[in-house]
Amino acid sequence: MNISGATDWKETLAPDEVERFERYASELRELQRRNARGGPPSRALHAKGHVGATGELIVSKDLPEALRVAVFAEPRSWPVFVRFSNGSGRHQHDRTADVRGVALKLVGVPGRKLIPGLEDKRTQDFLLIQEPTTPFRTPDEFVAFVRAAAKGPGLLVPRLFGSLGFGRTLGLLKKLASMPKVTSLATTPFYTALPLRFGATAAKLALFPVDATPAGVASGAPGALREELVSRLRTGPLTWSFRAQLFVDERTTPIEDASAPWPEDRAPFHELARLVLPQQDLTSASGAKLEEQIERMSFDPWHAVEELRPLGAMMRARAIAYRESVLERQAAPEPEDMVKLAAG
Ligand code: HEM
């Protein structure tokens, strides 16, 4: 099969965007402080971690030239830290409607990194959510939603009407309501939902579960999603196929509109690697210590090499927001070496 992505993608930067994104980051930091209620702050968003685990990202053999980019250039295995989370800035019952996410941190990755001051770090992160797109077109819509949701469910709709208008609010609420309910983090696909550079082209990435046994009925406990995943990992490994969709053209696979799906018939997914979480007991003393360390880490799509630079306004807004959140909660520095860290 001849696989290639077009190289004429482009970003469109608004003249006022840095100032606007700084304002959004401060607003999220205020929310983070409020949610902490005087205690130690959690993440501004994705505060509740379900599981922190270690694994391997095993790059596929014989990848076609177009897919041999950055960490996928050679068939090899990368040690990886993984954190599953709920999207809210509050620690809520898993029954509460929310977006679920997963973050990967590859360790030992050479090359200059993008975050100023962290150029020499040896990590490459990928952050994904359960949906292939966001319901939000722009960071303005995203932050308007977070702001409205922070006032509690009763005020969400009137506040959204106020900031986004009637039609757009209805469209958003419809999309949010159609989000599938996650009963197991092991059987759910996860998507970057936003594009990143992929060498000369651009791509969206996704994780698809491989051979995961279907989920049973959720236990109803506040931490049901954690219980389910911990129990699976205690009895055996879990595997996902990590795949890329390549940029076609601005109309088919837009860069700046975060709500536009990239159609799979025009931009099919190609496997790059397999993510394997080996059997592990996270309830053991060493498992608990590892989870504590992963909880303190900073996962950020901008922990990346230039060949995998995040693209589009939502990604550029994240560049500022994650750094504020990380500073506020005094996250751990980037890990240098997985073996040393896991051994404590
Ligand atoms: C499709 C778009 C997005 C995806 C896939 C995504 C995914 C994630 C994930 C998985 C985490 C948890 C990371 C962890 O486990 O440490 C996270 C955290 C966070 N997200 Fe996003 N996110 C998106 C958009 C945004 C936007 C637009 C903003 C703000 C403008 C934002 C702000 C944050 C913040 C502040 C954190 C906490 C960072 C920290 O303290 O470590 N996210 N996101």
Residues whose N, C-alpha, C, O or C-beta is under 5 A from the ligand:
A	BS01	HEM	R43 A44 L45 H46 R83 S85 G101 V102 A103 L127 L128 I129 T134 F142 Y191 T192 A193 L194 M297 S298 F299 M314 A317 R318 A321 Y322 S325 V326
